[in-house]
């Protein structure tokens, strides 16, 4: 016979699953993101673990798939590898998944060409007559976007 406590934990689990569905409806999320958000909503650790297991079994939660979606979105902005790696670590993605993503990016994307295109577009916006100030603004902007200093220097030198 089911006790009152069993019924409450079942209802608690159902509510945790519903909250996770709502989160996933907005955008793809990592396991860590789901766990943190459910914890903020005061769900028990047990309910969170069961919800994550359920979502993984149902193939609604997959960190490897999350990485693919996240990287594609970030590259379309465009962001550099360093920023993408930083964001993935912050989202609790394993080093193995991050390494796979970085290798894929390096094989398919030419960061130097991207930086060159950004500089060509941005240089028009920066009207300051002082070349050094324009160069510093471009450099700072590109560093913030996650591109490496070496690539930025090469691209700026080409222009």
N, C-alpha and C positions, 0 to 999 in steps of 0.2 A: 504494500500500500504506500502511495506517495505521501510524503509528509509536507507540511506547510513550507518548510525550509527548501525542499526539493522544488516545489512549485515556484517559489520566489527566485531561486537560482536559475530556473528555466526561463522565467520571464525576464530576468536580468540579462541572460545570454541573448535572448531574442532582441531585446532593446539594443544591446551592444552590436549585434549583426546589422540591425536597421541603421544605426548610426554610421557604421562602416560603409554600408551601401550608399548612404547619402554622401559620404566623403568621396567615394570612388565614382559617384555619378558626376561630380564636378570635374575631376581630373584623375589620371593615373597616379597612384601613390606607392611609396615604398612601405615595407613592413614596419620599419621604425616610425614612419610618419603616422600610420594607422594606430600603432600602439600608443604613441605619445598623445594623439588626439583623443583616443578613448580614455586614457588615463586622466586627461584634463576634464573629461566628462564624468569622472568619478566612478568608472566601472572597475570592478575587481580585477586583479591580475589574472586570476583564473578565467574569468569571462573574456578577457582580452586575448589570452593565449588560445582559448577554444575558438574564438572568433577568427583569429589569424589562421589557425589550422584549417578551419572550415573554408575560409576564403582561398587558401592555397590549394586545397583539395578540389575546390570548384573552379580552379584556374582563374580566379578573379584577382588574385594577388600574386605577383611574380616579380621579384626584384630584377631579374635579367630583362624581362619585357619592359619594366619601368625605365631601366637604363637606356634602352633603345629609343623609347618615346622621348625621354628627357633630353638625350643628346641631340636627336633630330630637331627638337624645338629650340634648343640653345644654339645650335649651328645656324639655324635660320635667322637668328637675331642680328648679326653674328657675334658669338662669344668665342674666346680662345680656349685652348685645351686646359690651361691652368685654372681658369674660372670654372669650367665644367667639372673638373676633378674636385675642386674645393666644394662645389655644391653637392656633388654626389656623396662625398665623405660626410658632409653635414646631414645628409638624408639617410645615413646609416648603411650605405651600400658597401659590400665587401670589397676588399682590395682586388680580388680575382676578377670580379665583374667590372671594376674600374679599369683594370689593366686591359681587359678585352676591349672595352670601349675606346680607350686611348689608341690601341693598335689599329682598330677599325677607322678611327678618325684620321690617323696618320697615313693610312693607306688610301683613303678616299678624298681627303681634303688637303688643299694647298694653302696653308695658313699665310704664307708670304703673299700670295696673290690676293687673299681676302684683305690683309692689312693694307696692301697697295691700293685696292679699290676704296677702302674706307678713307684712306688719306686723301685720295683724289676728290672724294665727295666733301670731306670735312674742311679741306683747305680753303674752299670757297667761302665757308661760313666764318672762318677766322680772318678778319679783316685787319688785324693789328699790323702796322707797318714794320714792327720789330720782328725780324726773322726768328730770333732766339725765343721770343715769347710764343710765337705761333708753333714752333717746333716743340716747346715744352708742353703746350696745351694738347697738341696731338699725341705726344708721347704719354702724357698722363691719362688721356682718354683711353688710349689703346691698352695701357697697363690695367686700368680699371676693368676693361672688357676681357682681360685674361690672356692677352697675347704676351709672348716672351720679349724681353728687352732686345735680344739679338735680332729677332725677326723685325721688330719695329725699327731699329737702327738701320738695318739693310734697306727697308722699304723707304724710309725717310731720305736716306742717302741717294737712292735711285731717282727721287724726285728733286 
